[in-house]
Amino acid sequence: MIYFDQAASSFPKPPVVAESMAHAVNAVGANPGRGGHALARQASGIIRDTRIKTAELFGCSNPKQVLFYQNATVGLNQAIKGLSWQKNDHVIASAYEHNSIRRPLEYIKEQFGVKITYVDNSKENEGGSFVKAVEQAIESNTRLIAMTHASNVTGRIFPINDIIALARKNRIYTLIDASQTAGHMSIDMTKQEIDMLVFPGHKGILGPQGIGVLLVEGKVHLSPIHHGGTGSFSSSPNQPKQLPEFLESGTLNTPGIAGLYAALIEYEKRSKEIVPRETILANLLCKGLEAIDGVTCYGPSSDTFRMPIVAFNIEKVPSQEVGMILDSHYNIAVRAGLHCSPLTHEALHTTEQGVVRASLSIYNTEDEVTEFISAIKEIVTSYKEF
């Protein structure tokens, strides 16, 4: 199979990821922080080492503020709902947000009377105008800018450094959703002055599903959205105040965290590449699709730096139909339809049709890109003949 659904979940993984997870299950097995015996200490060591490595790679100054959750969605919920909100507080987001940001924002809007502004700028290459639109949206009561680093639909990268500069100038917290960029782009919270950063283990990092990370920089105070056992201060009825326990309740996913650590080590080895090879392949794919009469591509052009995501449609053919043909006739996996980002589809005018999304990783090849383009040409030709 040609697997072009990497933006949903990466496949395959580096072999060491599964090996590390199997070791955690078969040779460690114990509950971290819930015992003083040797295996419990080993489990705690896996958690500790992964916090330290994550903090090091993403520029978080305090490893205790590296927080592990079931996925990036839970991390985003903790970041957004964990802030204290009052009526008429204001939040700015983009019109390209995944529902993992939009729905928590809509929740605090409904629950607390918070105002939300979704900044729309569909001109993909005009980063300056987008920054200006964000600046114009800032109000005296704006408390948070919550924004995706790159669109999960089109691969468009947003100018977060300029956005963060605006936030700093106006004393506004920043929350960056790096679900599509972590593992593909260098991110340094301290240097870029990011307050909160969230990413999943299973996408560009090439780690396992079931583990997401929220990193908090500086003195941002969050209240926990979950309460429960932490393995420490068990006699108290209240959540312990120290981090990370204050914001982590219940047994952590030690095998998943072990797999994440292995994936981070592999990422560290390849992180010095100037342009990731998957981005080069995505641009090649985009260029090939742009040349096909009857195909409409969305997002950055083929000569623009992007995430390894290419979104397109074939004339008026339903995107899910194209996805099914690619799967059943060509053994090619893509994601088709709507992509948990309704505002994006509104901006692209694809709410009814959806889009076909092809997304790549370091394990994809130029031959696969060539075969994919050939398949799309055949599909276009067959519909024109029909």
C-alpha positions as CSV (number, residue, x, y, z in Angstrom):
1,M,0.0,0.0,0.0
2,I,1.0,3.6,-0.6
3,Y,0.2,5.3,2.7
4,F,-0.4,9.1,2.1
5,D,-2.4,9.7,5.3
6,Q,0.5,10.8,7.5
7,A,-1.2,13.9,8.8
8,A,-3.8,11.7,10.5
9,S,-1.3,9.3,11.9
10,S,2.2,8.4,10.8
11,F,3.0,5.0,9.4
12,P,5.4,3.2,9.5
13,K,7.2,4.1,12.7
14,P,11.0,3.8,13.4
15,P,11.4,0.2,14.6
16,V,12.9,1.4,17.9
17,V,9.5,2.9,18.8
18,A,7.7,-0.5,19.0
19,E,10.8,-2.1,20.6
20,S,10.8,0.5,23.4
21,M,7.0,0.1,23.9
22,A,7.4,-3.7,24.1
23,H,10.2,-3.3,26.6
24,A,8.0,-1.1,28.8
25,V,5.2,-3.7,28.7
26,N,7.3,-6.9,28.9
27,A,10.2,-5.9,31.1
28,V,9.0,-3.0,33.2
29,G,5.2,-3.1,33.5
30,A,4.9,-1.3,36.8
31,N,3.0,1.9,37.7
32,P,5.2,5.0,37.7
33,G,5.1,6.9,41.0
34,R,3.0,4.3,42.7
35,G,5.6,2.3,44.5
36,G,9.2,2.3,45.7
37,H,10.2,-1.1,44.2
38,A,12.7,-1.4,41.3
39,L,10.2,-1.8,38.5
40,A,8.1,1.2,39.6
41,R,11.4,3.2,39.7
42,Q,12.2,2.1,36.2
43,A,8.8,3.2,35.0
44,S,9.2,6.6,36.7
45,G,12.6,6.9,35.0
46,I,11.0,6.4,31.6
47,I,8.6,9.3,32.4
48,R,11.3,11.5,33.8
49,D,13.7,11.0,30.9
50,T,11.0,11.7,28.3
51,R,10.0,14.9,30.1
52,I,13.7,16.0,30.0
53,K,14.2,15.1,26.4
54,T,10.9,16.8,25.3
55,A,11.9,20.0,27.2
56,E,15.3,20.0,25.6
57,L,14.1,19.5,22.1
58,F,11.2,22.1,22.3
59,G,12.9,24.7,24.4
60,C,10.8,24.4,27.6
61,S,12.9,25.6,30.5
62,N,11.3,23.4,33.1
63,P,10.8,19.6,32.5
64,K,8.2,19.5,35.2
65,Q,6.0,21.7,33.0
66,V,6.1,19.0,30.3
67,L,2.7,17.3,30.8
68,F,1.5,14.0,29.3
69,Y,-2.1,13.3,28.2
70,Q,-4.0,10.8,26.1
71,N,-3.6,13.0,23.0
72,A,-3.1,16.6,21.8
73,T,-6.9,17.2,22.1
74,V,-6.8,16.7,25.9
75,G,-3.7,18.9,26.1
76,L,-5.5,21.7,24.2
77,N,-8.5,21.3,26.4
78,Q,-6.3,21.6,29.5
79,A,-4.6,24.7,28.2
80,I,-7.8,26.5,27.2
81,K,-10.2,25.4,30.0
82,G,-7.4,25.6,32.6
83,L,-7.1,29.4,32.4
84,S,-9.5,31.4,34.6
85,W,-12.2,33.1,32.4
86,Q,-14.5,36.0,33.1
87,K,-17.4,37.3,31.1
88,N,-16.3,39.4,28.0
89,D,-12.7,38.1,28.1
90,H,-11.5,37.8,24.5
91,V,-9.7,35.1,22.5
92,I,-8.3,35.3,19.0
93,A,-7.9,32.2,16.8
94,S,-7.6,31.6,13.1
95,A,-10.3,30.5,10.7
96,Y,-8.1,27.4,10.1
97,E,-8.4,25.9,13.5
98,H,-9.0,22.2,14.1
99,N,-12.0,21.4,16.2
100,S,-9.6,20.5,19.0
101,I,-9.2,24.3,19.5
102,R,-12.5,25.5,18.2
103,R,-14.7,23.4,20.4
104,P,-13.0,24.2,23.7
105,L,-13.2,27.8,22.7
106,E,-16.9,27.5,21.9
107,Y,-17.3,25.8,25.3
108,I,-15.8,28.7,27.2
109,K,-17.8,31.1,25.1
110,E,-21.0,29.3,26.1
111,Q,-20.0,28.7,29.7
112,F,-18.4,32.0,30.7
113,G,-19.4,34.5,28.1
114,V,-16.0,34.7,26.5
115,K,-15.8,36.4,23.1
116,I,-14.0,34.6,20.3
117,T,-12.7,36.2,17.1
118,Y,-11.7,33.8,14.2
119,V,-9.4,35.7,11.9
120,D,-9.9,34.8,8.3
121,N,-7.3,35.3,5.6
122,S,-7.6,32.9,2.8
123,K,-4.8,34.4,0.7
124,E,-2.3,31.8,1.4
125,N,0.9,33.7,0.6
126,E,0.0,37.0,2.3
127,G,1.4,36.4,5.7
128,G,1.7,40.1,6.4
129,S,-2.0,40.7,5.8
130,F,-2.8,37.9,8.2
131,V,-0.6,39.4,10.9
132,K,-2.3,42.7,10.3
133,A,-5.7,41.1,10.6
134,V,-4.7,39.6,14.0
135,E,-3.4,42.9,15.2
136,Q,-6.7,44.6,14.2
137,A,-8.6,42.0,16.2
138,I,-6.8,42.6,19.4
139,E,-8.9,44.3,22.1
140,S,-8.1,45.6,25.6
141,N,-9.6,42.5,27.1
142,T,-7.9,39.9,24.8
143,R,-6.3,37.3,27.0
144,L,-5.3,34.5,24.7
145,I,-4.3,33.9,21.1
146,A,-4.8,30.2,20.4
147,M,-3.6,29.3,17.0
148,T,-2.6,26.3,14.8
149,H,1.0,26.4,13.6
150,A,0.0,24.9,10.3
151,S,-3.4,23.9,8.8
152,N,-4.2,20.3,8.9
153,V,-6.2,20.6,5.7
154,T,-3.9,22.6,3.4
155,G,-0.4,22.5,5.0
156,R,-0.3,26.3,5.2
157,I,2.2,27.5,7.8
158,F,1.1,30.5,9.9
159,P,3.6,33.3,10.9
160,I,3.5,32.5,14.6
161,N,6.6,34.4,15.4
162,D,5.0,37.7,14.3
163,I,1.8,36.7,16.1
164,I,3.7,36.0,19.3
165,A,5.4,39.4,19.0
166,L,2.0,41.1,18.9
167,A,0.9,39.0,21.9
168,R,4.0,40.0,23.9
169,K,3.5,43.6,23.1
170,N,-0.1,43.4,24.4
171,R,0.5,41.0,27.3
172,I,-1.6,38.3,25.8
173,Y,-0.9,34.5,26.4
174,T,-0.2,32.4,23.4
175,L,-1.2,28.7,22.8
176,I,0.3,27.1,19.7
177,D,-1.1,23.9,18.3
178,A,1.9,22.2,16.7
179,S,0.0,19.0,15.8
180,Q,1.1,19.3,12.1
181,T,4.5,20.9,12.6
182,A,6.2,19.1,15.5
183,G,8.6,16.7,13.9
184,H,8.8,18.7,10.7
185,M,9.9,22.1,11.9
186,S,12.2,23.3,14.7
187,I,10.3,24.8,17.6
188,D,11.9,26.5,20.6
189,M,9.5,27.8,23.2
190,T,12.0,29.9,25.0
191,K,13.5,31.5,21.9
192,Q,10.1,32.0,20.3
193,E,8.5,33.1,23.6
194,I,5.6,30.6,23.3
195,D,3.6,30.3,26.5
196,M,1.9,27.0,25.8
197,L,2.6,24.4,23.1
198,V,0.8,21.2,22.3
199,F,1.6,18.3,20.0
200,P,0.7,14.6,19.6
201,G,3.2,11.8,19.6
202,H,1.7,9.9,16.6
203,K,2.1,12.4,13.7
204,G,5.3,14.1,12.6
205,I,7.3,12.9,15.6
206,L,6.6,9.3,14.4
207,G,5.7,8.1,17.8
208,P,2.7,6.0,19.0
209,Q,-0.9,6.9,19.3
210,G,-2.3,7.5,22.8
211,I,0.2,10.1,23.9
212,G,0.0,13.9,23.6
213,V,2.1,16.7,25.2
214,L,1.3,20.1,26.7
215,L,4.4,22.2,27.4
216,V,3.9,25.3,29.6
217,E,6.6,28.0,29.7
218,G,7.1,30.5,32.5
219,K,4.5,31.3,35.1
220,V,1.3,30.6,33.2
221,H,-1.2,29.3,35.8
222,L,-3.6,26.6,34.8
223,S,-6.2,24.9,36.9
224,P,-6.6,21.1,36.3
225,I,-9.6,19.9,34.3
226,H,-9.1,16.5,35.8
227,H,-8.6,15.5,39.5
228,G,-7.6,12.2,41.0
229,G,-4.8,10.0,42.0
230,T,-1.3,11.3,41.5
231,G,0.8,8.8,43.5
232,S,1.9,11.5,46.0
233,F,0.2,13.4,48.9
234,S,-2.4,10.7,49.0
235,S,-3.8,11.7,52.4
236,S,-4.9,15.0,51.1
237,P,-8.5,15.4,49.6
238,N,-7.2,18.1,47.3
239,Q,-5.0,18.0,44.2
240,P,-1.3,18.4,45.1
241,K,-0.1,21.9,44.1
242,Q,3.3,20.9,42.6
243,L,3.9,20.2,38.9
244,P,3.5,17.9,37.1
245,E,1.2,16.2,39.5
246,F,-1.1,19.2,39.8
247,L,-2.1,18.8,36.1
248,E,-1.7,15.1,35.7
249,S,-4.1,12.7,37.3
250,G,-4.3,8.9,37.0
251,T,-1.9,6.3,35.7
252,L,0.2,7.6,32.8
253,N,0.7,5.7,29.5
254,T,4.2,4.4,30.3
255,P,4.5,2.3,27.1
256,G,3.3,5.2,25.0
257,I,5.7,7.6,26.7
258,A,8.5,5.0,26.2
259,G,7.6,5.0,22.5
260,L,7.6,8.8,22.4
261,Y,11.0,8.9,23.9
262,A,12.4,6.6,21.3
263,A,10.7,8.7,18.5
264,L,12.2,11.9,20.0
265,I,15.7,10.4,19.9
266,E,15.1,9.5,16.2
267,Y,13.7,13.0,15.5
268,E,16.8,14.6,17.2
269,K,19.0,12.8,14.6
270,R,17.2,14.2,11.6
271,S,16.2,17.6,13.0
272,K,19.1,19.4,11.5
273,E,17.9,18.9,8.0
274,I,17.4,22.3,6.3
275,V,14.4,21.2,4.3
276,P,12.8,17.9,5.4
277,R,12.7,15.4,2.5
278,E,8.9,14.9,3.0
279,T,8.4,18.6,2.3
280,I,10.4,18.3,-1.0
281,L,8.2,15.3,-1.9
282,A,5.0,17.2,-1.1
283,N,6.0,20.1,-3.3
284,L,6.8,17.6,-6.1
285,L,3.3,16.1,-5.6
286,C,1.7,19.5,-5.5
287,K,3.4,20.5,-8.8
288,G,2.3,17.3,-10.5
289,L,-1.3,17.8,-9.4
290,E,-1.4,21.4,-10.4
291,A,-0.4,20.4,-14.0
292,I,-3.5,18.1,-14.4
293,D,-6.5,19.7,-16.1
294,G,-9.5,19.2,-13.9
295,V,-7.7,19.1,-10.6
296,T,-8.0,22.0,-8.2
297,C,-5.3,22.3,-5.5
298,Y,-5.8,24.2,-2.2
299,G,-3.3,25.9,0.0
300,P,0.3,27.0,-0.7
301,S,1.6,26.6,-4.3
302,S,4.2,24.1,-5.2
303,D,7.1,26.5,-4.8
304,T,6.1,27.6,-1.2
305,F,7.4,26.0,2.0
306,R,4.6,24.0,3.5
307,M,3.9,21.1,5.7
308,P,3.9,17.8,3.7
309,I,0.2,18.0,3.0
310,V,-1.5,18.5,-0.4
311,A,-5.3,19.1,-0.6
312,F,-7.1,18.9,-3.9
313,N,-10.4,18.0,-5.7
314,I,-11.2,16.5,-9.1
315,E,-13.8,18.8,-10.7
316,K,-17.1,18.2,-9.0
317,V,-16.5,14.6,-8.0
318,P,-17.2,14.0,-4.2
319,S,-13.8,13.9,-2.4
320,Q,-14.9,10.7,-0.6
321,E,-15.6,9.0,-3.9
322,V,-12.1,9.8,-5.0
323,G,-10.7,8.5,-1.7
324,M,-12.6,5.2,-2.1
325,I,-11.3,4.7,-5.7
326,L,-7.7,5.3,-4.6
327,D,-8.2,2.8,-1.8
328,S,-10.0,0.0,-3.7
329,H,-8.4,0.3,-7.2
330,Y,-4.9,1.6,-6.5
331,N,-4.2,0.5,-2.9
332,I,-3.5,4.1,-1.9
333,A,-4.5,5.5,1.4
334,V,-5.6,9.2,1.7
335,R,-8.0,11.1,3.9
336,A,-11.1,12.5,2.1
337,G,-14.1,14.5,3.1
338,L,-14.1,17.1,5.9
339,H,-11.1,17.2,8.2
340,C,-12.4,18.3,11.6
341,S,-11.9,21.9,10.6
342,P,-15.2,23.3,9.3
343,L,-14.1,27.0,9.2
344,T,-11.3,26.0,6.9
345,H,-13.7,24.4,4.5
346,E,-15.9,27.5,4.7
347,A,-12.9,29.6,3.7
348,L,-12.0,27.2,0.9
349,H,-15.6,26.8,-0.3
350,T,-15.4,23.1,0.1
351,T,-18.0,22.4,2.8
352,E,-20.1,20.3,0.4
353,Q,-17.4,18.5,-1.5
354,G,-14.8,18.2,1.1
355,V,-11.2,17.7,-0.1
356,V,-8.9,14.8,-0.8
357,R,-5.8,15.2,1.4
358,A,-2.5,13.5,0.7
359,S,0.1,13.7,3.4
360,L,3.6,12.4,3.5
361,S,6.4,11.4,5.9
362,I,10.1,10.6,5.7
363,Y,9.3,7.0,4.7
364,N,7.5,8.0,1.5
365,T,9.3,8.0,-1.8
366,E,9.5,9.8,-5.1
367,D,8.3,6.6,-6.9
368,E,5.2,6.7,-4.7
369,V,4.5,10.3,-5.6
370,T,4.9,9.5,-9.3
371,E,2.5,6.5,-9.0
372,F,0.0,8.7,-7.1
373,I,0.0,11.4,-9.8
374,S,-0.5,8.7,-12.5
375,A,-3.5,7.3,-10.6
376,I,-5.1,10.8,-10.4
377,K,-4.5,11.3,-14.1
378,E,-6.3,8.0,-14.8
379,I,-9.2,8.9,-12.5
380,V,-9.6,12.4,-14.2
381,T,-9.6,10.8,-17.6
382,S,-12.2,8.2,-16.6
383,Y,-14.6,10.8,-15.3
384,K,-14.2,12.9,-18.5
385,E,-14.9,9.9,-20.6
386,F,-18.0,9.1,-18.5
